[in-house]
């Protein structure tokens, strides 16, 4: 009779595609943690699974949700001190790789990060230093952007004295001066920068290296220097007439608007470019009362801007003129731009970026009336006083860990990789902080075990119930286009809890009981839940027949047969 029960349960176990139909083998199960694809894809290497499941399992571990929200904040800020900021502006590549997409829809990781970040601000949670000795060495960071502040934070929590030199009167870099306040309000950015300062980081504003203090003097005063000056200088279009006073680079235009300045831009604004800066400049212009057209030399399919930002611009009625490039700014007698001459384009063969190259169509010139023109085609660093660091391509050459060919000098962020997303800059800053620590201590980087990435093909998705993704509330088009109010809202607590439970806990045990339930050989033993969060089972292989049921029925791909 017992043998029949075993066969029945083995048939159940084989339904997820395991080979062998439950028959015994020489293979034995092993609990093997793996890297979820969300964390693997995150440039800041956030423990996304960790904070989501910590919230989702609150009731199972008799924790209050406030306890779990607090711990979730500390899990995120271990790698990223800007959860409320990144929950608003990150294009969330993690969601693109989420295994939940093979079941229904990706987990709303970005909205959850924002919720946890806002919780940390609301409850005034302080960043924590790591346990260990304080060090006497002083480190200088040039630039209070996301990369510089991330590096400063990681060094300060390790016990170093860090001073950040910032040429503007406020910190945040492109987070402040490149992203409009309807996406990232100043008070949110200020709150998270303040937490870094409260940890002991000093920020000296209006201090430009190369002008107010030489780089050589900086080297004499500090044992290590991190160069993270960003890329705040907008590119010119290199066409006749762009010296007109009402023609701006995207960087300068957004810096002015984000600083709170409002001026007469007229009713006909043309923004040249197809990236995030172009979208932000266009939507900001609409909020200042203009009729806005984005001029882009390729098609919508090739636009590098974040897709959901393009959709927002389309919803707001911003016009798009595709397959067109500017060739001249026509000025009136007062030297003011009044028309933009453009040339029709067609797509040819792919270029180095993989996108089809725009090719001019002879004789296709036409003009557009303009009151303001914004050139949002690219940005570069300002090397004044530090020209020696500029390589042939216009950036700073640095290794993956931020080291340069000058001992004690490190570099990272946009200045090394070109314009990238803020979470990439945060990750580079954190990675460089570890390199600086090793340099100052004369130690080698600790070896980190690289766990395999678990994909949905190796999981039992049948275990999980379909769950609708929690929707984020937003202002309607009518409520937002004539003001700079924040467009999206933070999730309410109950909805955040619901969304956390959509996480599949890919590659890590979440106490589902399947391995225990499906084992007919008594080879799986339960452990007390008084132990820390994680695996609460262990294998007793003396009775195991290698039937594979535990591995086949494990939802999250945590069990391997070896």
Steps between C-alpha positions, in 0.01 A plus 500: 500500500782738590661430163180602322487828690859567401425444134199728515697782654785453254252540216393830654864603524569425134229728371731805477718340240758312708662201339486155646135500610598480868723196468802474732842613382850564627436876504429668832331833577682803631365835609684742271437877521505684170503856372161633386511670160371828648806543721732375225363770269501780759813717456484579874474127583207558735371199691157540343381152590623556857296808578188388313480162671580656838184706464297216346583259785423741784199311632672162466773619736268692732657834408314825478505653156675805643785275611517351152486834319785626717714194432415518129637856499824383654526212252473745207729766649775248555582553131297806404448804726239646262195268504240779490686671217559188295144384562404806297760529224651156439392340169493172697687252278434254785135476397597413142668184632245412769410129488142589591451610137488132403197466730315827446660845546829610655503598867474878550853521639540869427179599676597283798842665522330840502261388775783373719709810429216734593443296816862561598461875449165521680632309802838675497698177482875569527762337283726271702875466517652155474651340805875549511776747566505864393787588269719809502536532122304776329336449160389771257210455261461744211133535413188456714307309238364146546837334443699735725247487782471121473877468531510747789224312680669162470834641618343688793317192623833314496651765727677742265492880514353611168471848351298558182581801282204623297516789251127582525317636803305178552576128477348233281674565170282399207241367744431861593597696190408249230173351625192726530325530834179347362704176491725560802394765755781691670387407850541129427853545366589738784379250761715216371809719459447623856518142629844461338617827658363387838721194470803729513564592135599864449387675181673822397276682254611758241841334497628431151816293477740661257368845582445539875754234590748321277491127455863480614415673830214256544740206462724646771216522750321171429626143477260414218291699255187388315424697183128494423439834332214376282421641158328836540607669175248469218610438141453761232334402172782658296262674261486865390303735722501297823674784683160669530402587857185289490685182399599282796678173560281246677727496805492879542126517435412237761746644750323835473148359525590255779654785698151649504549770237205582275539731200327579173577213263223597261241270348703302245770283661694245296710244685763318296585146614344169597636421846377557854631857506294580189184357657562687828568829320186459290272418793650785703437739210137396480465575871625853425222549249662411167388295204784247471645291218777243538718474189677164470711374213390137531161339569321438827634144505856629525439757774733433796265668749323287761187356341255600771632858490438512124145378566446775758616761247265358237210508748571865573474592134863569423559472124770279351668580171688183406763447230605865505823676601580870554734667250470872585353747748356805324524821705324835472670839504526491879696175491212294630409159358169516314517190279673164495592353164487121493580224254301182447685174572464135413650200677798325344728226629555447877777704663724414798205533739307232310237750390446578133697807395296807399581609143403847367241520224633750242279802434268432794569813706211668681463757778320516833410815692665508844512718810746272686724215381651238732788280383469179703737284296762415761717618789866494601707564816652837584874436539607856583803463727511123450568475129767235546236239586313534169563212260471509121129421515428780746461291816726377783660160463436281805473130579179330610588568864570869433877477517704716260867494402570758771543344849237627740286653226172332411220595262144394427149596396410676176854634468633148430217317325318782324144597579333213682218440744536617860489150647808416292679802647399392851636151438828635362539726804446212741739273311768770499456557874601138558801546270604812692469311828723221369750756369521680834521179702738324260263206468363299211129496410308233686402211278126495442331173409317547173177306526325377186207704371167325529264535203132413487568186293663349809212592728158348570276795412188282535533544876431873487151646467447765232494845664422833341773761516419788733434814297673828584268801519596804291376848423283523191630694199265788581635517856868516411586681177482856632704441818803315636312278748637148538323276248497166682400408856661266750319173567277487805616259771237232433573502127873479563447193717294342222770571243778356718316168503535475121875442538584137414807493728699369205792284609438517875279296735182673616362215716239370257524143646503334157825309550372368833151422369604318184779291653377146568839382626512713817816660368387857575484627857343824617702745704370745757373833372666661799810493284575803279300558183597260222522126458315303767549151365793264474565179311568170677634309206532160668141423396500692170438300181585785264150517355532876418153590626630767734694669221215472252246645744723777637332819371801727520770275350686471831568126487757338271551130434871420513 
